[in-house]
Amino acid sequence: MTSTQPAGALCADHMRYVLRIADGSLILGQRLGEWCGHGPVLEEDIALTNVALDLIGQARLLLTHAGRLEDRGRDEDALAFLRDESEFLNPTLVELPNGDFAQSCLRTLFYAGWQQALWTPLLQSRDAELAAIAEKSRKETRYHCEHLSEWVVRLGDGTDESHARMQSALNYLYPYVTELFVPDEIDGAAVAAGIGPAVDTLRAAWDAALLPVLAEATLELPGATPFRSTGRQGRHSEFMGFLLAEMQSLARAHPGATW
Amino acid sequence: MNNRNEWPLWEVFVRSRNGLDHKHAGSVHAPDATLALQMARDVYTRRQEGVSIWVVPSDQITASDPGDKAAFFDPMEDKVYRHPTFYELPEEVNHM
């Protein structure tokens, strides 16, 4: 613990703020990892795996940091593999099934766009560790945005079949985007402590980066719906349990194993 | 490309450090130049192998015919005088 850290409840909020960012990277990394060996072509198989590994690398740093903030002896492995579903604070968007290649690309772009919007203000964080992680991650995220944008445009503005698939991915995923920008008391505490931005302030940067891509891809935004997902509150979709079962089974079957 | 279902092939050249030459690293399939660069980045520089990448459509490379190898290259075999080491330098010429 460093002397700059707030105590008590503030520290718990701080930890949860970091944990949300960590869990987003971890769960999306796990989902993208499912593509390993199943990519549409060898080159893209490697590209998606690279993105997954970047995300898991971010998650390791962020989980380690969250564990230190919590100060109850939980390391990255304990946080990744020994928490139960309701303790995960990732937005629902990243836990949804991969679907087809179009859906996987668009989902990854949506989340990468959110990360990109987040890393910039995090560079000014009073949490120096978090600022350093943001600095390292934003180069990775910038490439993820570029690579996935290329696919979204090519498939959206491609054949009838690829356009229909990308549009249907957009219709499915877009309602889950809302949650990325709904702030709560954890965001409020982070703003007050100078740790990071509230998520509603990220929407403008996200729109500015992604709406032109969707337009170039000749996709139409679906209308607004009252639906709001709640993964960041620990209330997840029916898909999360299966994801965690697969991700955690090895570590839980062999406690303390190293490899 | 004759087969419309196949993406064209691109040859990948990677420069490992500033000041060095781009060297042929391999090839990738990609639908266009932008993605060919990204594919090359992901396939051939994931272990920090490079600081610069070129991609060239493979069908734009004109290659010598292996069948011409004898006519193309064998005549150089006995032209030892084309190597600087063939010549004895006078003592006065230092550090050549």
Interface residues (C-beta under 8 A of the other chain):
Chain A: V41 L42 E43 E44 I46 A47 N50 E146 H147 E150 R154
Chain B: W7 V28 H29 A30 P31 T34 L35 Q38 M39 D42 V43 R46
